[in-house]
Amino acid sequence: MRVAGIGFRSAASLASLTDALDRAGPADALATSTAKAQAPVIAALARARGLPLIGVKVAGIPTPTQSARVIAMHGTGSLAEAAALAALGPGARIVTPRTVSQDGMATAAIAEGDPA
């Protein structure tokens, strides 16, 4: 299974999230932090793509990409990478590292593995 982890700023548009996901590649589900899973923009992305949306805890999950800003805000180096890994659980691996939308408002990363 392939899960796309999605990170985004509060002002991100559906176009921003779509661009980040398109840059990362195809997925069977979307994942983001539990708090961000409540945002209308990610719900709209899930509906538009016909994909399930999984809210996960991301703090403390090691990621290949490291952002000081994201570490301070979310307790992990990349919200997108951490969400993708957390949704799949142990044994998951990043196959597409964090990609950034053209406008810099959203990120996406793809992990593969068996669902948690």
N, C-alpha and C positions, 0 to 999 in steps of 0.2 A: 504494500500500500504506500502511496505517496501523499504526504500532507504538506500543504503550503502554510508556513507560519507567516503571519502578517503583522507588521508593526506600522503605526501611523500616528501622525500628529493630530490633535483635536480638530484642527481646521482642514484636514485632508478631505478631498472630494472623492466621489465614487470613481471618477476618471483617474485620480492618483493611485488608488488601490488597484484598479484594473491594470494600469500601466505597470506597476510593480509586479503583479502576478503574471502578466504576459511576459515580462522580461525573465522571470524565474522559470516558467515552464508549467506543464500540466500537472494537475493534482487531483486526488480523489476526495479530499476534504480540506477545509480551511481551519486554522487554529490561531488564536491570539490569547492575550492575557485575559483572565477572568473579568477584570474591570473593563477592558476594551471590547469584550464580546457583547456588551450592552449597547454599544454605539450603533445608531441607525445606519451609518455608512457601511459598516462591515456586514450587517444583516442584509443590506441591499446587495452587496457583492455576492454573498452566499446565495441569495434568491436568483440573481441574474445568471449565475453560473450553475445553479441547481446542485450546489454542494452543501453537505452538512457543515455546520460551524461548531467548533469545539473550543470552549473556554478552559484555559489551564493556568496553573500557577507556574510562573517562570523564574522567580527569585532563586538564586543559587545554582541554576543549571549552567554548566560550563559550555561555552560556545567558541567556535573558531574565530569569529570576528569580535573585536572588543571596542566599545565606544564608551568613553568616560561619562558622557551625558546619560547614556542608557543605563550604565552601571549605577549611577547616582539615583536615577528615577525608578528603575525596575529590579535592581539587584542581579542583573545578568548583562553580559556583554552585547548581546543582540536579541532584542525581543522576538524578531522574526525567527531566528535560528532556535532559540530556546522554546518557543511555542511549538514549532514543528517537531522538535525532539521530544518534548513533554507529551504531546498528543499520542505519540507512538510508544513511549516507554523504553525500557531497557533494550539495548541492541539496535536502536535506531541510529541512523547515520545521516549526516548532511550530504546531499548529492548536488545541491546548488546552493552555494553560500549566499549570504545576504546580498540582494540586488536592490537598487534604489530607483524609485520612480524618477522620471525626467525632472519633475518639479521639486524633488527632494522631500516630499511630504509623506511618502510611504515606503516601506521596505517589504520584501518577500524573500523567503528561503524555502527550499524543498528538502524534506527528509524522507527516507525510505525505511520501512521496517514493518513489523507486525503490530497491529493495534494493541494498545495497553489493555 
